[in-house]
Amino acid sequence: MPSYIRLKHLFIFAIMTVLSACATQPQDAAARGEIFDPYEGANRGIHKFNLGVDRFLFRPASKGYVKIVPDPMVTSFNHFAENLTMPGQALDYLLQGNLKQSGNALLRFLINSTVGGFGLSAPADELNLPPVDTDFGETLHVWGVSEGAYVELPFYGPSTARDAVGVVFNLFSNPINFSPVRPVDNIGVYAEVVRRMGDRGRFSDTVDSILYDSADSYAQARTIYLQNRRFELARDDEDAYLGLYDDPYANTGTDPVRDPYLDPYEDPYAE
């Protein structure tokens, strides 16, 4: 059996398994701000592994990357990585029934890939095209799938059962990631690693404070991830979350999608 068929079957099995796990969580648990972590023991083991990878590999590599590479080039590489996600995001918006944003994603990809020099710059921002920021985890949310149990993924970090499915699906759903011509094959994955290195290096102090200065880095990372993710998904469902989550950017005038320097690890509810 060809490897891609085996991967397809494995992916389908993973979706069915994880979606079944999602169903075990009360539907309104996220809205109440509760944490559903029945696999905490295993998660903490993976967290410890991820800490080791970060301490001895990713952290020093990221710090060296932002120290050696000029900041404008780091920004350009981030733009490049983000641009490669546009076709996949267009698909996700289409699955969510949001035709307008699906079109915006494709238009941004076209403009940034041509005028922007293969996505190394973002002229679509200068043209005031609406920003796009979605994934298959959000698609499942729109379809009514609950977030399920909190999970920590090896190398990837904090997630939920629902978002873990989204991570795997988006690896397979973006046609750019699986071009039959090498070395373009999986270029989106490589670009995402570089983008994460840029973020890790730029926000090193914040990440270090969470991972190495917290009394319980696992609980701290879990809380920040869940709060940020729930706030992100609540943007288009304000009535369901009214009074529970305040917009942390309301008084700053800062757009978290457009501003490449906004700290993605900051707790949006911290006072």
N, C-alpha and C positions, 0 to 999 in steps of 0.2 A: 504494500500500500504506500503510495507517495507520501512524503513527509507532510506536505501541505494539507492533505486529506486528514492525516492523523491529528494535525494541529487544529483543523476545523472541528473534528469530533471532540477533541479535548476542550475547545473553546465552548462548544454548545453544552457539554456536560458541566463545565464550570458555571455557565450562566444559569442553568437549571438549578444547580446546587445552591448557588449564592442567592438567587431570587427566592428559593424556598426558605433560606435563612432569614431573608429580609421580612418574610411574612410572620416571623415569630415575635417581632417587635410591635408593641402597641402603636397604632397609626399616629396618635397624637403625642407620642413621647418626645419627639424632637421639638414640637411646638411648646411643650412644657419645660424645655431646657434640660431634660433628663439625659443621663449617659447610660447607654446599654452596652455593657462590656462583659459578656459572659465568658470570653476567651482571654481574660486578663493575664493569666499565667503564661500562656503561649505568646501573647502579645509582648509581655515584658521580656521574654527570652529573645524575641526578634528585635525588640528595641535595644537590648544590650548588644546584639550583633551589629545593628545599624550604628550605634555609638562607636563601636570599634572601627568600623569602616570609615566613619566620618573623622574620627580622631587621627587615624594613621594614614588615611588616603585622601578622602575628599576635601577635608578642611585644609590641609597644607597645600594640596594642588590648587584649590580655589583661591587661596590667599596669594599664591605665586602667580596665578593667572591674572588677577586684577592688578597685581603689582608690576608685572612685566608688560602686559598688553595695555596700550593707551586707552583711557576711558571711552573716547569716542568709538574706538574699534569694538570694545565690549558691548556698547550700545548697538552698534551695527550688527554684531553677531546675534544679539538678542532679537533685533528686528527680523533678521533672517530666519531664526528659529520660529518666531511667532508667525511669520508669513507662511511657512510650510504647513502650519496647522489649519490654514484657512479652508482648503477643500474639505477636510474632515469636519470642521465646524459648520460649513455650509450643509453637509449631510445631516449633522445633528439637528440644526435648526429646521431642516426639512422634515425630519422625523418628529419634531415637536410641533409641526404645523405652522411654523413661523416663516412664511415664504419671504417676507420683507428682509429679515435678518439673514436668511440663507442667500438671498441675492446680494446683500451688502458684503457678506463674507467673500463671495466669488468676485465681486467688483474690487474689493480691497486687494485680493490676491492678484488680479489682473494688473491693477495700477502699480502696486508695489513691486511686482515681478518685472515690469517693463520700465516704467519711468524711475522706479526706485532701485534699479540695478540688481535684479534677482532678489529683491527684498532686503537689501542691506540698508536701505533707508525706508521711511514710511511717508511718502508724499500723500497717501490717502488721508492721513491726519491733517495735513495742511489744507486739503480740500474739504475738511469738516465732514467726511463720511462717518456715519454712526459707527462707534466701536463695536466689536463683536467679542464675546467671551463666553463660550459654552463648552460642553463635553457630553459624552453619553451618559455620565452619571446624572447630569441635569435632565437629559432626555427621559431617563427612567423616573426621575422625580416628577416630571410633567405627566408621565403616564400613570402616576399614582402609586409607584413603588416606594415603600418606606425605606428609610436609610439603613435599616438593619443594624447588626452588631458593629461596634467599633473594631477595626482591625489595623494592625501595623504590618505593612508589606516589607519584605526584605529589600534593601537598597532604596525603595521608593519612599517609605515612611508612613505617616498617619493616613488613614483612609477609613471608609466604612464598607460594609458588604456591598452596598449598592454602587459606591464609587469604585470599588475594586473591579467590578464587572466593567465599569466605564473605562478604566485604565486599559484593560485587556482589549476591549472592543475597539477603542480608538487606535491601538497599535495595528489592528487589522483593517480598519475602515478607511484610513487615509491612503488613497492610491499612490501618493508620492513616496510613501515609506516602502513600497514594495515594487518599485520599478524593476523590470527584468534585466536592465542593463546596469552592470556594476561599473564604478563604485557608487553610483547613485543609490543603489539598493540600501534601504534603511537609513538614508541620509537624515530623515526627520528625527530618528532616534538619536543619532549622533549630535545633531544640532540641539536637541532638547537637553542632552547631557551638558553641552557647552553653556547653554543658557542657564541651567541650574548652577553651574560653577560660577557664572557671573553673579547671580543672585546671592549665592553662598558667600562669595568673597566681598561683595558690596555691603551685605548686612551681617558681616561676621560677628560684630559685637552683640547684636540682638540675638542671633542664633546661639552663640556661645553662652549667653546668659540663661537661655532656656535649657540648653543641653547639659551645661557643666556647672552652672551656678545655682540651679534650682535644687531644693531639698528632694524633690521627686520629679525628675525631668520627664518621666513617662507620663505622669498625671498632668504636668504642665503642658506638654506638647499635645496631649489628647484634648484638653480643654480648649486650647487656642485653636486647634484645627476644627473642632466641632462648632465652636462659636463662629469662626470665620466662614465656614462652609454653609452653615444654616443661615447666616446673614446674607451670603451671596445668593442662595436659592430663594430667599424671602423677598428679594428686590422686586420680583414680578408678582408677588402674592402678598401685598402689604396688609390686606384685610385680615389674613389668617394669623399674622404676626404682630398686629397693631398693639402697641403698648409693651411688647416683649423685647423688641430690638430697635434701638435708635440708630439712625444713620451717622456713623462716625465721621463722615466727610461733609456733613451738612453745613458746618460752619467754616470749613477750610476752603471750599471752592475747588477742591482737588478731585479729579477723576481718577479712580484707582486703576482703570484700564489704560488711560492715555499716559499717565505719569510713570515712566520707567523706573523712577527712583523711590516710589512709594514702597515702604517696607512690607513685604508680603507675610512676614512673620509676626507682625504687631497684632496684639489683641484689640479688635475694634471696640470692645466694651470696657477696656481699661480706662479708668478715670485719671 
